């Protein structure tokens, strides 16, 4: 049986950061410390609890649904 591979939390959280959210805002949404979010983004922490993973997916989904800003002509 193949071993389960964790999602790339770092990439998902980097996308959320690129949307304008601060590490502190992400931490508050996830119920984690800012330091833990920093460790997840840097890849120092590679796995997380199931409930936190669901919250990361939800944050990423929310920023993915936003429409890009219109560029002024």
N, C-alpha and C positions, 0 to 999 in steps of 0.2 A: 504494500500500500504506500502511495507517495506521501511524503511528509508535508504537512500544511505549511505554507509560506505566508508570513504576515504581510499585509499591504505596506506600501511605502508611505508610512506616516509622514516622514520628512517632506516628501514631494507634495502631499496633500496640504500640509500646513504651510509650506512655502507659497503655494497658490493662494491660500487664505491671507497670508501676510501681504502678498503682492496686490491683493484687492484693497488694501488700505487698513486692515485691522492690525492693531498692535498686539504684541505678545501678551500684554496685560489683559486686553479685551478677549483674546482667545482663551487665556487661562480662566477668566471669569466664566466664560461660556462652557468650558469643559469641567470646571470644578477642580482645577489643578493650580499649582503655583506657577508664576511666570518662569521660574527656574526650570521646572519640569517641561514646560512648553519649549523653552530654549533647548533643552536636552533632546527633545523629540525632533525639533527642526534640524539640529546639528547632526542627528543620527547617533548621538551618544546612547540614547534609549531607542531600541529597535522594535520593541513590542509594548503593548499596553493592555489594560483590562478591556474586556468585551464592551462594557457600557461606555467607556471613554472612546473606544474605536467607533461606536455608533454615533457619538456626538461629533467626532472629527468628520465622519462621512456626511452628517447633516450640515455642518458648517460649510464643507466643500461644495455640497449640492446647492446650498443657498447662494454662494457666490458665483457658481457656475450658471445659475438661472438669470443672473443680472444681465441686462442688455448693455453692450458697450456704449460709452458716452459718444455722442455725435461730435465729429470733428468740425470746428468752425471753418467756413470757407474763406 
